[in-house]
């Protein structure tokens, strides 16, 4: 008997086939386990190495040992003329067939339920994600410019009404990714991807940009822009114009040029604004008060250079508003008097209203002024105009949702939230996490589908987990909330939000003494003291804390608490009178479902 016949006789070939099929199946299962439990990649690598090392061992044992009616014996100890036990071949055949059936079933399931790398047919063709431009500058010190350029291109495209734009944070989560374009587009739900790079040395600037259709990974448009720093505004506007044109928007060229305008012709003002964006984003993500005030200073410089720079005024208004409302996470308890903060805010929002270059920007500025003056019915009318002007954008619907929560008209809030949800990105001004926040206040019964969808989003930020945790507790899902809280606490670092999450979870689990201890250890911060006290069930202390704000001069500050359904406006006569004068009759406050029971 030659070697080939001997290998065949001892079932070495059948063992090789069975091992290869079984090993492939085990590798696929291991891959699923790694994804499901967020295990490190080295776990899968270790499994593959073990499977590869096991292959020659399996062949060795197939050669050395033989299955006989008396059991497994060494092949060399058996008589040469001993007939082959047919069971060994049948067992290997069955193992191979069963494994193949399981593999086919797994492939079919993955095809139906897993990401395919293809753009879903339901995705509109006029949709795009702008990935963060890479910084290829020799010094590697132009990331602020690359990020700012990316964000301004994204913002310019977002102003074109018939384009669906993936949100900034969703897109920026793919910085430095090695994923292919079709896979990224499928995950972000868009049909096109814009990517590019920046190379800046001294006064010389090169920007490379390319538009890719995800369905076939084809480049629809690409171009290199070479010039000096003085050309940076023109380059940004040109890229946005070319992309909007390539996606065949319904706008005429003149209107499109106006929509994608950078808002200033001053390069100095624009680059100062980009530096402010970088500081603003870092301050928002980290809760750094220092970075917030650095951004304020930069935006102030931008409008000083160009007093007609609407976008810089709007950013200033956002930041000064956060320094008026102590419920915001970036509020700083500094020695700047409240009257001075109010003056800064009014000057910024008035500048935005006077210089607005689009009707949508003008409406938004007027809406903010009305909010500062506690003209809530006027705000609702302006928000409705925004939804009529751009019904396919989430902004107007998001404003309506929040305003209806403030007035206690929860059915209208629920309707606005459900309209905004499919239009909102993960990190829009009124994005998905904010809509979850509004829904758990407007209708706890309807919040869980939104929470489930939010938690499926890739690259969640701490703020998303914060809102999901609160909504889960409101819905009574205490065990699931504990898991989300653990994820949040690993990401959030030392912050008032971390303290709130720990207090809420402790109260929901009935650990009142633990909640009290967490509060005492954290110290009663000004921005969050009312929230702490309400969660702890110390309602009288919470009411007393806010009582000094019930004056005509500070009603805009107190109005920040109207977004909480546990805020009892009848405890504050000046506020109650201002609301009833506008025919606003909020229902009685609803106690927090997850508060400490005392």
C-alpha positions in Angstrom: 0.0 0.0 0.0 1.5 3.4 -1.0 1.5 6.5 1.2 -1.6 8.0 -0.5 -3.6 4.9 0.0 -2.4 4.6 3.6 -3.4 8.2 4.3 -6.8 7.5 2.8 -7.1 4.2 4.7 -6.4 5.9 8.1 -9.0 8.7 7.3 -6.3 11.4 7.5 -8.0 13.3 4.6 -11.4 13.1 6.2 -9.9 14.3 9.5 -8.3 17.3 7.6 -11.6 18.3 6.0 -13.6 17.9 9.2 -11.0 19.8 11.2 -10.9 22.6 8.7 -14.7 23.1 8.5 -15.0 22.8 12.3 -12.1 25.2 12.9 -13.6 27.8 10.5 -17.0 27.5 12.4 -15.3 27.9 15.8 -13.4 31.0 14.5 -16.7 32.6 13.3 -18.4 31.9 16.7 -15.4 33.4 18.5 -15.6 36.5 16.3 -19.3 36.9 17.4 -18.4 36.4 21.0 -15.6 39.1 20.8 -18.1 41.6 19.4 -20.9 40.7 21.8 -18.8 41.0 24.9 -16.4 43.7 23.7 -13.5 41.4 24.3 -10.0 42.5 23.2 -8.9 41.5 19.7 -6.1 39.3 21.1 -8.8 36.9 22.3 -9.8 36.1 18.7 -6.1 36.0 17.7 -5.4 33.5 20.4 -8.3 31.2 19.3 -7.1 31.3 15.7 -3.5 30.5 16.7 -4.7 27.5 18.8 -6.8 26.3 15.9 -3.9 26.5 13.5 -1.5 24.7 15.9 -4.2 22.0 16.4 -4.4 21.2 12.7 -1.1 19.2 12.5 -1.9 17.5 15.8 -5.2 16.3 14.5 -3.5 14.9 11.4 -0.9 13.2 13.6 -3.5 11.5 15.8 -5.4 10.4 12.7 -2.3 8.7 11.5 -1.2 7.2 14.8 -4.5 6.0 16.2 -7.3 3.9 14.8 -10.9 3.4 15.9 -11.7 -0.4 16.4 -14.6 -2.3 17.8 -12.5 -2.6 21.0 -11.9 1.2 21.2 -9.1 3.5 20.1 -5.8 1.7 19.5 -2.4 2.5 18.0 -2.4 1.8 14.3 1.0 0.1 14.4 -0.2 -2.5 17.0 -3.0 -3.7 14.7 -2.7 -6.6 12.2 -2.0 -5.5 8.7 -5.0 -7.5 7.3 -7.4 -6.3 10.0 -10.6 -4.9 8.2 -11.3 -1.1 8.6 -14.0 -0.3 11.2 -16.6 1.6 9.1 -17.8 3.6 12.1 -14.7 5.9 12.0 -15.5 7.1 8.4 -19.2 7.5 9.2 -18.5 9.6 12.3 -16.2 11.9 10.4 -18.7 12.3 7.5 -21.4 13.2 10.0 -19.2 15.7 11.8 -18.4 17.4 8.5 -22.0 17.5 7.2 -23.4 18.8 10.5 -20.7 21.4 10.8 -21.3 22.5 7.2 -25.1 22.9 7.9 -24.4 25.0 11.0 -21.9 27.1 8.9 -24.5 27.7 6.2 -27.1 28.7 8.8 -24.6 31.1 10.4 -23.7 32.6 7.0 -27.4 33.0 6.2 -28.1 34.7 9.6 -25.2 37.0 9.2 -26.3 37.9 5.7 -29.8 38.8 6.9 -28.9 40.5 10.2 -25.3 41.6 10.1 -23.8 44.7 8.5 -23.2 44.0 4.8 -21.1 47.1 3.9 -23.8 48.1 1.4 -25.9 51.2 1.8 -29.5 50.4 2.8 -32.0 50.9 0.0 -34.0 53.2 2.3 -31.1 55.6 2.6 -31.8 58.7 0.6 -29.3 59.3 -2.3 -28.9 62.9 -1.1 -27.2 62.0 2.1 -23.6 62.4 3.2 -21.2 62.1 6.1 -18.2 64.4 6.3 -15.3 62.5 7.9 -12.7 64.5 9.8 -10.0 65.8 7.5 -6.5 64.4 8.3 -3.7 66.8 9.3 -0.7 66.1 7.2 1.2 69.3 8.1 4.9 68.9 8.7 4.6 70.0 12.4 1.4 68.0 13.0 0.0 71.1 14.7 -2.9 72.0 12.5 -5.5 69.6 13.9 -7.6 72.6 15.0 -7.6 73.9 11.5 -8.4 70.5 9.9 -11.3 69.9 12.4 -12.6 73.4 12.0 -12.5 73.1 8.2 -14.4 69.8 8.4 -17.0 71.2 10.8 -17.6 74.3 8.7 -18.0 72.2 5.5 -20.5 70.0 7.4 -22.4 73.0 8.7 -22.5 74.6 5.3 -23.9 71.4 3.8 -26.4 71.2 6.7 -27.9 74.5 5.6 -29.0 73.1 2.3 -32.6 71.9 3.0 -32.7 68.8 0.8 -29.4 67.2 2.0 -29.4 64.7 4.9 -26.1 65.1 6.8 -24.7 62.7 9.4 -24.0 64.6 12.7 -20.6 65.8 13.6 -19.9 63.4 16.4 -21.1 60.4 14.5 -18.7 61.3 11.7 -15.8 62.3 13.9 -16.0 59.0 15.6 -14.3 57.5 12.5 -11.2 59.6 12.8 -8.3 57.4 11.8 -10.5 54.4 11.1 -9.3 51.6 8.9 -12.9 50.6 8.0 -13.8 50.8 4.3 -16.1 53.4 2.9 -19.1 51.2 2.2 -19.0 49.9 5.8 -18.8 53.4 7.3 -21.7 54.6 5.1 -23.8 51.7 6.1 -23.2 52.3 9.8 -23.9 56.1 9.5 -26.9 55.6 7.2 -25.7 57.7 4.3 -25.1 57.2 0.6 -21.9 59.3 0.2 -18.8 60.0 2.2 -16.6 63.1 2.0 -13.0 62.7 3.2 -9.9 64.8 2.8 -6.7 66.1 4.3 -5.0 69.4 5.1 -1.3 70.2 4.7 -0.2 73.6 6.0 3.4 74.8 6.1 4.0 78.5 6.8 1.6 80.5 4.6 1.2 77.6 2.1 -2.0 75.5 2.2 -3.0 72.4 0.4 -6.5 70.8 0.9 -7.4 67.5 -0.7 -11.1 66.4 -0.8 -12.9 63.6 -2.4 -16.6 62.6 -2.6 -17.2 58.8 -2.7 -20.4 57.0 -3.5 -20.7 54.1 -1.0 -22.8 51.8 -3.2 -19.9 51.1 -5.6 -17.0 52.8 -3.7 -16.6 55.1 -6.8 -15.1 58.6 -6.6 -17.7 61.1 -7.9 -15.5 64.1 -7.4 -12.0 64.9 -6.1 -9.8 67.9 -6.2 -6.6 69.4 -4.7 -6.7 73.0 -3.6 -3.4 74.8 -3.4 -3.0 78.4 -2.1 -2.1 80.5 0.8 -3.8 80.9 4.1 -5.7 83.9 2.6 -7.5 81.3 0.4 -8.8 79.1 3.2 -12.3 80.6 3.3 -12.7 80.3 -0.4 -11.5 76.7 -0.3 -14.0 75.8 2.4 -16.9 77.4 0.5 -15.8 75.9 -2.8 -15.7 72.3 -1.4 -19.2 72.7 0.1 -20.5 74.2 -3.2 -19.0 71.4 -5.3 -20.3 68.7 -3.0 -23.8 70.2 -2.9 -23.8 70.5 -6.7 -22.6 67.0 -7.2 -25.4 65.7 -5.1 -27.8 67.6 -7.3 -29.6 69.7 -4.7 -32.7 71.6 -5.7 -31.2 75.0 -5.1 -30.1 77.4 -7.8 -26.4 78.3 -7.8 -26.9 81.8 -6.4 -28.9 80.5 -3.4 -26.6 77.6 -2.9 -23.6 80.0 -2.8 -25.3 82.0 -0.1 -26.2 78.9 2.0 -22.6 77.5 2.0 -21.0 80.9 2.8 -18.5 80.9 5.7 -20.3 84.0 7.0 -17.2 86.2 6.9 -14.6 87.3 4.4 -12.0 87.9 7.1 -9.5 85.1 7.3 -8.3 86.4 10.7 -11.8 86.3 12.0 -12.5 82.9 10.5 -9.4 81.2 11.8 -9.9 82.7 15.3 -13.5 81.3 15.1 -12.1 77.8 14.2 -9.8 77.9 17.2 -12.8 78.8 19.3 -14.7 75.8 17.9 -11.9 73.5 19.0 -11.9 75.0 22.5 -15.7 74.9 22.6 -15.9 71.2 21.6 -13.2 70.2 24.1 -15.0 72.2 26.9 -18.4 70.6 26.0 -17.0 67.1 25.9 -14.9 67.3 29.1 -16.9 69.8 31.1 -13.8 72.0 31.3 -14.9 75.5 32.5 -11.5 76.9 31.5 -11.9 75.8 27.9 -15.4 77.3 27.8 -14.1 80.7 28.7 -11.2 80.3 26.3 -13.8 79.7 23.6 -15.7 82.7 24.7 -12.6 84.9 24.4 -11.8 83.6 20.9 -15.4 84.1 19.6 -15.3 87.6 21.1 -12.1 88.3 19.1 -13.7 87.0 16.0 -16.7 89.4 16.1 -14.4 92.2 17.1 -12.4 91.6 13.8 -15.7 91.1 11.8 -18.8 92.6 13.5 -21.0 90.9 10.9 -19.9 87.4 11.7 -23.3 85.7 12.5 -21.9 82.2 13.4 -19.5 83.6 15.9 -22.3 85.6 17.6 -24.4 82.4 17.8 -21.6 80.5 19.4 -21.1 83.4 21.9 -24.8 83.4 22.7 -24.7 79.6 23.4 -21.8 79.9 25.8 -23.1 83.0 27.6 -26.5 81.3 28.0 -24.7 78.3 29.6 -23.3 80.8 32.1 -26.7 82.2 33.0 -28.4 78.8 33.5 -27.0 77.0 36.5 -28.5 73.7 35.4 -26.1 73.4 32.5 -23.0 71.1 32.9 -20.5 73.8 31.9 -21.9 76.5 34.2 -19.1 78.1 36.2 -19.8 79.7 39.6 -17.4 82.6 39.0 -17.3 86.2 40.3 -18.9 87.5 37.1 -22.2 89.1 38.2 -25.4 87.7 36.7 -26.3 91.1 35.2 -23.0 91.1 33.3 -23.5 87.6 32.0 -27.0 88.6 30.9 -25.6 91.7 29.1 -23.1 89.5 27.3 -25.8 87.1 26.2 -28.1 89.8 24.9 -25.4 91.5 23.0 -24.4 88.3 21.3 -27.9 87.1 20.4 -28.8 90.6 19.2 -25.7 90.6 17.0 -26.8 87.2 15.6 -30.3 88.4 14.8 -29.1 91.6 13.1 -26.5 89.8 10.9 -28.4 86.6 10.1 -27.9 85.7 6.5 -30.7 83.1 6.3 -34.3 83.2 7.5 -33.7 80.1 9.6 -30.8 81.7 11.5 -32.9 84.8 12.0 -35.8 82.8 13.4 -33.5 80.9 15.8 -32.0 84.1 17.1 -35.4 85.7 17.7 -36.5 82.5 19.4 -33.6 82.7 21.8 -34.3 86.4 22.6 -38.0 85.5 23.3 -36.8 82.7 25.6 -34.6 85.1 27.5 -37.6 87.4 28.0 -39.8 84.4 29.0 -42.1 84.8 26.0 -42.8 81.1 25.7 -45.9 81.4 23.4 -43.8 83.6 21.1 -41.1 81.0 21.1 -43.6 78.3 20.1 -44.9 80.4 17.2 -41.3 81.0 16.0 -40.4 77.2 16.4 -43.5 76.4 14.3 -42.3 78.8 11.6 -38.9 76.9 11.6 -40.7 73.6 11.1 -42.7 75.1 8.2 -39.5 76.6 6.6 -37.5 73.4 7.0 -39.9 70.5 7.8 -37.2 67.9 7.0 -34.7 69.3 9.7 -34.9 68.3 13.3 -34.1 71.7 14.8 -37.5 73.3 14.7 -39.2 70.1 16.0 -36.6 69.8 18.7 -37.3 73.3 19.9 -41.1 72.5 19.9 -40.6 69.4 21.9 -38.6 71.2 24.6 -41.1 74.2 24.7 -44.1 71.9 25.1 -42.4 70.1 27.9 -41.9 73.6 29.5 -45.6 74.4 29.2 -46.7 71.0 30.3 -48.4 70.2 27.0 -47.0 66.7 26.9 -49.1 65.2 24.1 -47.8 68.0 21.8 -44.3 67.4 23.0 -44.6 63.6 22.3 -45.8 64.3 18.8 -42.9 66.7 18.1 -40.3 64.3 19.5 -41.6 61.4 17.3 -41.4 63.7 14.2 -37.9 64.9 15.1 -36.5 61.4 15.9 -35.9 60.1 12.3 -34.5 63.5 11.3 -32.1 63.9 14.2 -28.4 62.9 14.3 -26.7 61.6 17.4 -25.0 64.9 18.1 -27.3 67.5 16.6 -28.3 70.5 18.8 -31.5 68.6 19.4 -30.1 65.2 18.7 -31.2 61.7 19.7 -30.0 61.9 23.3 -31.9 65.1 23.9 -35.0 63.7 22.4 -34.7 60.7 24.8 -34.4 63.3 27.6 -37.6 65.1 26.5 -39.5 61.9 25.9 -38.9 60.5 29.4 -40.4 63.8 30.7 -43.3 63.9 28.2 -44.2 60.2 28.1 -42.4 57.5 30.1 -44.5 54.9 28.3 -43.0 55.8 24.9 -39.4 56.3 25.9 -38.0 52.7 25.8 -38.0 52.3 22.0 -36.0 55.5 21.8 -33.6 54.4 24.5 -33.1 51.0 22.8 -32.3 52.8 19.5 -30.0 55.3 21.1 -28.0 52.5 22.8 -27.5 50.9 19.4 -25.7 53.9 18.1 -21.9 53.5 17.5 -19.4 55.5 19.5 -21.7 56.7 22.3 -20.6 59.8 24.2 -21.0 60.1 28.0 -23.9 62.5 27.5 -25.8 59.8 25.6 -25.3 57.3 28.4 -26.3 59.9 30.9 -29.7 60.5 29.2 -30.3 56.8 28.6 -29.6 56.0 32.3 -32.1 58.6 33.5 -34.8 57.4 31.0 -34.3 53.7 32.0 -34.8 54.6 35.7 -37.9 56.6 34.9 -39.2 53.5 33.0 -38.5 51.3 36.0 -35.7 49.4 34.2 -33.4 49.5 37.2 -31.1 46.5 36.4 -30.5 47.7 32.8 -29.9 51.2 34.1 -27.2 49.8 36.4 -25.3 48.5 33.4 -25.6 51.8 31.6 -24.5 53.7 34.7 -21.3 51.5 34.9 -20.5 52.4 31.3 -21.1 56.1 31.9 -18.9 56.1 35.1 -16.0 54.5 33.2 -16.2 57.3 30.6 -17.3 60.4 32.5 -14.4 61.0 34.9 -14.9 63.3 37.8 -18.0 65.4 37.2 -21.3 66.5 38.6 -23.0 64.2 36.1 -21.1 61.2 37.6 -22.4 62.2 41.1 -26.0 62.5 39.8 -25.9 59.1 38.1 -24.5 57.4 41.3 -27.2 59.1 43.5 -30.0 58.2 41.1 -29.0 54.6 40.9 -28.6 54.4 44.7 -32.1 55.9 45.2 -33.7 53.6 42.6 -32.2 50.6 44.4 -33.4 51.8 47.8 -29.9 52.6 49.1 -30.9 55.9 50.7 -27.9 56.1 53.1 -25.5 55.5 50.2 -27.2 58.3 48.2 -26.9 60.7 51.1 -23.2 59.8 51.6 -22.5 60.4 47.9 -24.1 63.8 48.1 -22.2 64.8 51.2 -18.9 63.6 49.7 -19.5 65.5 46.4 -20.4 68.8 48.1 -23.6 70.7 47.1 -22.5 72.3 43.8 -24.5 75.3 42.7 -25.3 74.1 39.2 -26.7 70.8 40.3 -27.9 71.3 43.9 -31.6 71.4 43.0 -31.3 68.1 41.0 -29.4 66.4 43.9 -32.0 67.4 46.4 -35.0 66.4 44.2 -33.5 63.0 43.6 -32.7 62.6 47.3 -36.4 63.3 48.0 -35.6 66.5 50.0 -38.2 68.6 48.2 -38.5 71.4 50.8 -34.7 72.0 50.6 -34.9 72.1 46.8 -37.7 74.6 46.8 -35.9 76.8 49.3 -32.7 76.7 47.2 -34.6 78.2 44.1 -36.8 80.7 46.0 -34.3 83.6 45.6 -34.6 83.3 41.8 -38.3 84.1 41.7 -37.9 87.7 40.8 -38.5 89.6 37.6 -34.7 90.1 37.1 -33.9 86.4 37.4 -36.9 84.7 35.9 -34.9 83.7 32.8 -32.6 81.7 35.1 -35.5 80.1 37.0 -37.1 79.2 33.6 -34.3 76.7 33.0 -36.1 74.5 35.5 -39.3 74.4 33.6 -37.9 71.6 31.5 -38.2 69.3 34.6 -41.6 67.8 35.2 -40.7 67.5 38.9 -40.5 71.4 39.1 -43.6 72.8 40.9 -44.1 76.2 39.4 -46.9 77.0 41.8 -44.2 77.3 44.5 -42.9 80.4 42.7 -45.5 83.2 42.5 -43.7 85.5 40.1 -43.0 82.7 37.7 -46.6 81.4 38.0 -48.0 84.8 37.2 -45.8 85.2 34.2 -46.9 81.9 32.8 -50.6 82.3 33.4 -50.4 85.7 31.7 -49.5 83.8 28.6 -52.3 81.2 29.1 -49.8 78.6 30.2 -51.2 76.3 32.9 -48.7 73.6 33.7 -50.1 70.5 35.4 -48.9 69.8 39.0 -45.4 68.5 39.3 -44.8 64.8 38.9 -42.4 63.2 41.5 -39.4 61.5 40.2 -40.0 57.7 39.9 -36.5 57.0 41.0 -36.2 59.4 43.9 -35.2 58.2 47.4 -38.2 57.2 49.5 -37.9 58.7 52.9 
